[in-house]
Amino acid sequence: MGIEVRNLRVFNGVEFVARSARVSGVGKVPCGCTGGCRRCSGTGMREPTDEEIFRMIVENDYSSALEHVVFTFEIHGLSKGNALELLEHRIASHTGRSTRYQSELGFGYSLPPEVERVLRSTGIPEEEYRRYVEGGGELPELPGRERQVLESYAEAIRCARRAYETLLELGAGKESARYVLPFSLHTAYTYTINLRSLINFLGLRLCVRASPEMRELASKIYIAVRREFPWIELVWCRGYNQGACPENEVRESPQGRECPFKNPASGVFIPTKAQVRAGLRLRPFNHREFERVREGLLERWAKQAHSSGSG
């Protein structure tokens, strides 16, 4: 069980956004009729539908009206350390699990990317490694570095648990004992965010260069929102949303090597802003291929395991 996004609620929707936009002022659109149409009274121009207004607002980034759509949900199983990346998105409301008042005996924890990489490369099941962390069983024969990585992380979790328990037994109280809790400690949030801010969050975190745990969280939020609000499919990473990737040369860093949008020969090529300024000629974007790529990324990222221990 990895990160969970539960109990999603959506307040307002496409109709409310369109109504807000009409208050500001929305122009007419070509009717596409052959004349004598009721919708345009023969003028060739008609009032846009709610759906057309919503799409126009998203695609043209007229985004203040999107703040009227609000999502509230619960997040469970996010590490305490990476929760700081979530809280960087300040135009949102969040209520978190309190380590001052909640006991963290036997706390749950996330596995860091390097530990997960070693487990994958050596074929050790995560459940087997977690049993080892809990003091049950031994690691199989491994090369020296891989063994040291797994042993070091296991000992850090055991040490933090022992120290936390000892401080409580000494009467230090949860408020003081929590200072020995690790970055990987699981936490939980009730989180409320408007659509404009959610698009910004997804644009940053649905990127190959985002940290693995935040990609997992963003993917699961995207999947959960899509069930209730299918219009979220209009957005993805910043490069897709803006039509040009703002990462520029950083997209060629080791973290960006798996980006599926940086191959100019691909049907889903998204140029960097620097390439656009340089006058790079573009091929038509293949939206069907993009959907296939998007679903593959969602499936892979949402399955990342940052699951709980015994807490």
N, C-alpha and C positions, 0 to 999 in steps of 0.2 A: 504494500500500500504506500503510494507516494504522496505528494501534495494533493490535497482535496479542496475543491471549490464546491460549497454546498449552499442550498437554500437561496438561490438567486431570485431576486425580485426586481421587476422593472416598473418604473414609475414614468408615466407619459410615453409617448411614442412618436411615430412618423407624423400622425395627424397633428399632434401638438406642436411639433417643430414647424410644420407647414403653416399652421395658424400664426405662430410667432413671426415667421418670415413675412407673411402677408401684412402684419402690422407694420413691419419695417418698409415693405414695398417690394413687390415682385412683378416683373414685366411679363407681357404675354409671349407666347411661343408660336412658331409656325404650326398651322393646323394640319397641313398635309392632305387636305381634302381637295376635291376637284371642283368645288364651288357649290353654293347653296347649302352649306353645312349649318346645322343648328348650333353647334358648339362655337362657331366663329361668326355666325350671322353673315356669312359671305365675305367677310373681311380678309380671310386667310390667316388671321391671328386669333388665338384662343387663350383662355386662362389655363395655366399648367395644373396638372393633378397634384395631389399631396405627395405622391411617390416621385414625380418629376422634380418637385421643389426640393425634396429631401436629397435626391441624388445630386442635384445641382449644388446644393450647399456643401455636401461632402467633397465633391470633386473640385469645387472652386475654393474650398477652404473659407467659406463664409460662416465661420463656425460658432459664433456667439449663440445662435439659435439652438445649437446642439446641447448647450448646457441645461436645457429644460428636460432632457432625458436622463434619468438617474437610475443607477444600478446599485443594489445592496446585496452582499453575499458574505459568506463566511469562508475564511481560508484556514486550513489546518495542515500541519506538517511542514511548514516553512521554517528554515533554520533562523535562529535569533539574529545571527550575523547578517545574513542576506536579507532579512526583513528591513534592514536599513535602506537597501536599494528600493524597496517598495515605498518606504516612507519619504523618499526623496521626491515622490510625486505628491507635492504638497497641497494641490487643489483637490483634496479628497478628505474624507473623515474616516478615522480608524480607531477602534477600541481594541486593545490587545490584552492577551493573557498577562497577568501580573505575577512576576516572580517574587514580589514582596509578600504576597498573600497566599499564593498557590505553592503547595509542596512540589518539589521537583525530584523527589526520591525516585530512583530508577528511571530517570528522564529518557525520553526518546531523542534520537539524534539523526542528523543527515550524514551521508557519506560524502567526503570531498571528491572532486573530479579525479584526482590522481589515484585514490583508493579504488574508485570505480573502474578506472582504466586498467589497473593491475588485476582486478578481479576478472575483467573481460579477457585480458591477454593470457591469463593463466588458467582460465576455465573454472575458477572457484565460484560456486553459487553464492549469492549474497547471503542467503539464509545460513549457509555453513560458516561464513565469516562472522556473521552476527553472533552465532553460537560461541565462536571462539572469543569474541569480545566479551561475552557474558561469562567467560570462564569455563566453557564446555568444549572439550575436544582440542585438537592441535592443528596447526597449519600443515599442509602437505609440503614435500620438498620443493623449494623454490630457489631461484637465483638470489644472491645476497641482497641486491638493492630492493627487489620486490618484497622479500621477506621483511626487510627493515621498514619499508613503507607501511606494510600491514601491521607489524608489531608495534611501531611507534604510535600509530593512530589508536590501536586497541588499548595500549597502555595509557594514553592521554584520557580516553573515556573512563577507564577504570579508576584512574587517579582522581579525576574530577568527581566521580560518584563517591569514592571513599572520603574525599575531603569534605564534600557537601554533607554526607551523613555524619561524619565526625563532628563537624561544627554544630549541627543540630543537636547531637548527643551532649555536647558541651554547653548547651543552652545559649548559643550565639543567636539563634533565631533565623528565620528565613530571610529577613532583610539583609543580614550580614553573610549568611551562608551562600547566597546567590552570587557573590562576587567570584566564586571559583567555577561557576558554570561556563561551559565552552561556547564558542562561536556557533557550533553545530547543533546546539540545543533546539529542540522543536518548540515552536510557539504557535499561537492562533490569533486571528483578527476577525472582527466584524468590520467590513470595509464598504464604504459608500463613495461612489465616484460618478461624475456626470460623463456623458458621452464624449464631449470635447476632450476632457482629460484622459478618458479611457483610450481614445484613439492615439493620443500622445504616448501613453504608456505602452500600448501594443506596438506602435511604430518603433520604439526604442528596444523593446525586449523580444520581439519576434524577428530577431536578427541573429545570424550565425556568430556574431561577435559578442552577443550578450552572454553573461555567465550561465552555465548549464541549468542551474536551479531556477534562475529567473526566466529562462526560456520555457522551462517546464511549467512554471506558474502562469506565464503569459499564454501558453498554448491551452492550458486547462481553462483559464478564464475565457479565452476566445471560443472554445468549444461550448462551454456552459452558456455564454451570452448568445451564441448562434442558435441554440435550441429555442430561446425565447424571443430573440431579436435578429432574424436572419439578415437584416440589412448590414450587419457588421462585416459581411463578406465584401463590402465595398472597400475595406481597408486591410492593410497588412503591414509590412515593415516601412520605414520612412522612404526608402528608395521607390517602392511601389506607390506609396501615397503621393509622393511629390513628383514622380516621373523621372527622378534623377537621384542617385545615391549620394548623400552628403558625406559619406565616409571618405571619399576620394582615394588617395594613395593608401590609406590605412586598410582599405578593403583587401589589399594584397598582403597584409600581415598574416602570420601563422593562424591567428584566430579566424581570419576571413577566407582561408583557402577553400572551404567547402561551400562558399556562397554559390547558389545555383543560378544567380542572375548576372554574373559578371562575364560570361562568355559571349563575345559579339556574334558568334555563329549560332547562338541558341535562339529559339523562338521566344524566350522569356528574358532576353537581355535587357537589363536596366543600366544605362550609362551612369557614370559618376557626374557630378556637377562640373568637374574639371574637363571631362570629355565633351560635355555639351558645349562648354565655352570654347573648346578647341575646334568645334564645328564637325564633330564626328557624325557621319551619316548613319541613320538608323533604319533597321528593317521593321516591318509591321509587327506589333506585339501579339503573340498568340495567347489569347485569354483562356482557351481550353487547356493548353499545355500548362499555363500558370495554375489553374485549378488542380491539375494533377500534382504539380510540384508542391503546392500549398498543403494538400491533403497528406502527402508523404512526409513533409516536415512536421505537421501536427501529430501524425501518428508516432513518429520517432521521438519527438521532444516530449510529448505527453506521457510516454512510457518510461522516461528516465526515473530511476529509483532513488528517492531520498526518503525511504520509508522509516517507520518508527522502530525503535528497539522495544523495550518492555514497558515504556512509559505511555 
